[in-house]
């Protein structure tokens, strides 16, 4: 069984002076949420053998703050294809993970991450409704996949954890900017 953890980048700045979406940095709330989520993931005892991430500024900064709460992570494999990737591109990325990897962390963007969770998890999964409602920034989803990475497909995973920053601290939720 393989374990896949998905982390959506934290809340980013909407500063109009930033010309490219790719270059948007985190805002202060996003930095706090990423650090809190890293600490929570550490408390859950989640470990990672492999890390794949979008190279967008807000993802890079999310990982910097996530590490502050979590600790040491594997060296990051930056993948430009993950920038605003669809669930199909994300699924291809998962299928290409080395067979020796048992626990992967994938860090990216919505709507791709949310769509990937919904693709991989069964409709009967009780956590699925929360993901369908919204996969907020800095949220973490953990899936256990049947089989190896190469056989990842529709419905092959079990969503075991879905945590939003507001679940850890209400001030990290909507309306608390």
Rosetta blueprint (number, residue, H / E / L):
1 X L
2 X E
3 X E
4 X E
5 X E
6 X E
7 X E
8 X E
9 X L
10 X L
11 X L
12 X E
13 X L
14 X L
15 X L
16 X L
17 X L
18 X L
19 X L
20 X L
21 X H
22 X H
23 X H
24 X L
25 X L
26 X E
27 X L
28 X H
29 X H
30 X H
31 X H
32 X H
33 X H
34 X H
35 X H
36 X H
37 X H
38 X H
39 X H
40 X H
41 X H
42 X H
43 X H
44 X L
45 X L
46 X L
47 X L
48 X L
49 X L
50 X E
51 X E
52 X E
53 X E
54 X L
55 X L
56 X L
57 X H
58 X H
59 X H
60 X H
61 X H
62 X H
63 X H
64 X H
65 X H
66 X H
67 X H
68 X H
69 X H
70 X H
71 X L
72 X L
73 X L
74 X L
75 X L
76 X E
77 X E
78 X E
79 X L
80 X H
81 X H
82 X H
83 X L
84 X L
85 X L
86 X L
87 X H
88 X H
89 X H
90 X H
91 X H
92 X H
93 X H
94 X H
95 X H
96 X L
97 X L
98 X L
99 X L
100 X L
101 X L
102 X L
103 X E
104 X E
105 X E
106 X E
107 X E
108 X E
109 X L
110 X L
111 X L
112 X H
113 X H
114 X H
115 X H
116 X H
117 X H
118 X H
119 X H
120 X H
121 X E
122 X L
123 X L
124 X L
125 X L
126 X L
127 X L
128 X H
129 X H
130 X H
131 X H
132 X H
133 X H
134 X L
135 X L
136 X L
137 X L
138 X L
139 X L
140 X E
141 X E
142 X E
143 X E
144 X E
145 X E
146 X L
147 X L
148 X L
149 X H
150 X H
151 X H
152 X L
153 X L
154 X L
155 X L
156 X L
157 X E
158 X E
159 X E
160 X E
161 X E
162 X E
163 X E
164 X L
165 X H
166 X H
167 X H
168 X H
169 X L
170 X H
171 X H
172 X H
173 X L
174 X L
175 X L
176 X L
177 X L
